[in-house]
């Protein structure tokens, strides 16, 4: 396909028409030159296929609802993320979708961000690796992706206007790093710019981000598209290297033509952008040869359940109250309407309608059969309690061997696009139910359905067990039932720190800004980097999650013991399942520079892997580290720099459960800055 030849045949008006959408979900086509329209769809946790109804309005057809981004992050399993990407790619093929508007890989600066359920983690490495794997999966099927939202879009409040004021080192090490990893490793077809301003400049017009860093430094070869209606001045965004403004809007082509006639944009800029844009358009056209009539829905639902099983996180298990023992427990009180109708996802663009949702209550009944009596009491009407129902819940709990209370953050009400949370606590009514039930039955387990960290200080010490179910998609119910009963072993680990309270979070003093700007005063000290460096107590640390079995770490070695920053270092150790049940452990490797001339965190995640072991089984684990593991971003030299010296290597089960320690000496080869 000779794209330059096609461009030469376009009129100036046709050129400008191609640079914005045809409608909400399609790009402009030009039939006479064989330029097709490209169809896009939302879909971090399901393909949101939009179709026109009889009145010409777009409606969303039902699809499989997979675990959300924060849930997928709790698996710590890039291979699983890739499989989900592959499944979504297959669904796009059957639904005539060319580009899936996913994944979202923004950093969780504050647990209040309403869209945190879509994003992976507070850590840039984990976020970047999962995003890259997801992209690989989708694009392996010939479907494009859109890595979003670029960049420093860490709150929904005033997102269209606020300026994220971030120093360059923090921007590069924390907020751009996951995008850099994903772009370099997986080459997404598109990157979607965010709504906000970054250091005073709108993302859609930010030449420093879109051209200097994304395109010239990282080698991005795809196109930049705007988030919907994120373009303010089309000519400026074009000059900044934004090829496609979405969706359609009346004056886009007119604005570009006026700027062209005034000499503000040149033929070279226009044709260069079109060349990049049409390359993606014709890639999409070529990939349509792979399209199929259908996909294996049963297989995909099974995959969604596999992800839910690996993500659901056991946070507390006092006296081994879980798994439920059919020998010891003869009656269970199941309390809360979310046991019947679970909250499986957040709200906004990511929310997909689905035809079937597993009920945790019904799945428990199905697995237990008649071996354990189950009494169900709603306990409260979603977030509105009723005294009579609360009394029934207390009576049921008092008469049972165990009580399981289901609570949730409701989608479209609590966690959603368009607004942030006002608190990280559950509703008062739900906290009251937990406390009252636990008061009458010490064997109380709480199942939390939410997309981000929850303040559990009012009730965590009053219950024996806590299971964080996340927003685990449509198979949450069956996955939960199997985990609660011990048919499967929980292996999820939280990818964000759970603080004791909102006031303890690093961004508390500066979020959400003053209406014009939000200052990222905490700098690089985001998430566990802050809590661990400043020795802050937390509810549950980054990377934490319990299992029904136990693991032993031993025999760490680092090879070579001394290396240059151009060489790789291998960290080896042994991991053994010392319990009685098959299980999966996520091992986490952190690096610390104890003698740096600049501020460095107490520890930073630099490698991880998930390992499955049978009881008594032992494996040797090897993790490799390169320059990225030891470098910080030097704002003076505008480069990644390694200081010569000794670095601490820490291997553990969470950021605060370090099992093995070693050191390695790294010698810098960079003499540009001393």
Helices and strands as residue ranges (DSSP letters): H 3-8, H 12-17, G 31-33, E 40-42, E 50-52, E 58-60, H 69-73, H 78-94, E 99-101, G 116-118, H 124-139, E 144-150, E 163-165, H 168-170, I 171-175, H 177-186, E 190-193, E 197-198, E 201-202, G 203-205, H 207-207, I 208-217, E 223-226, H 234-239, H 252-261, H 267-287, G 288-290, H 297-311, E 313-317, G 318-320, E 331-335, G 337-339, H 360-368, E 373-377, H 387-398, E 402-408, H 428-440, E 444-449, G 460-462, E 465-468, H 476-484, G 502-504, E 517-519, H 528-533, E 551-559, E 562-564, E 569-577, E 583-593, E 604-613, E 618-625, G 627-629, E 632-634, E 639-641, E 645-654, E 657-667
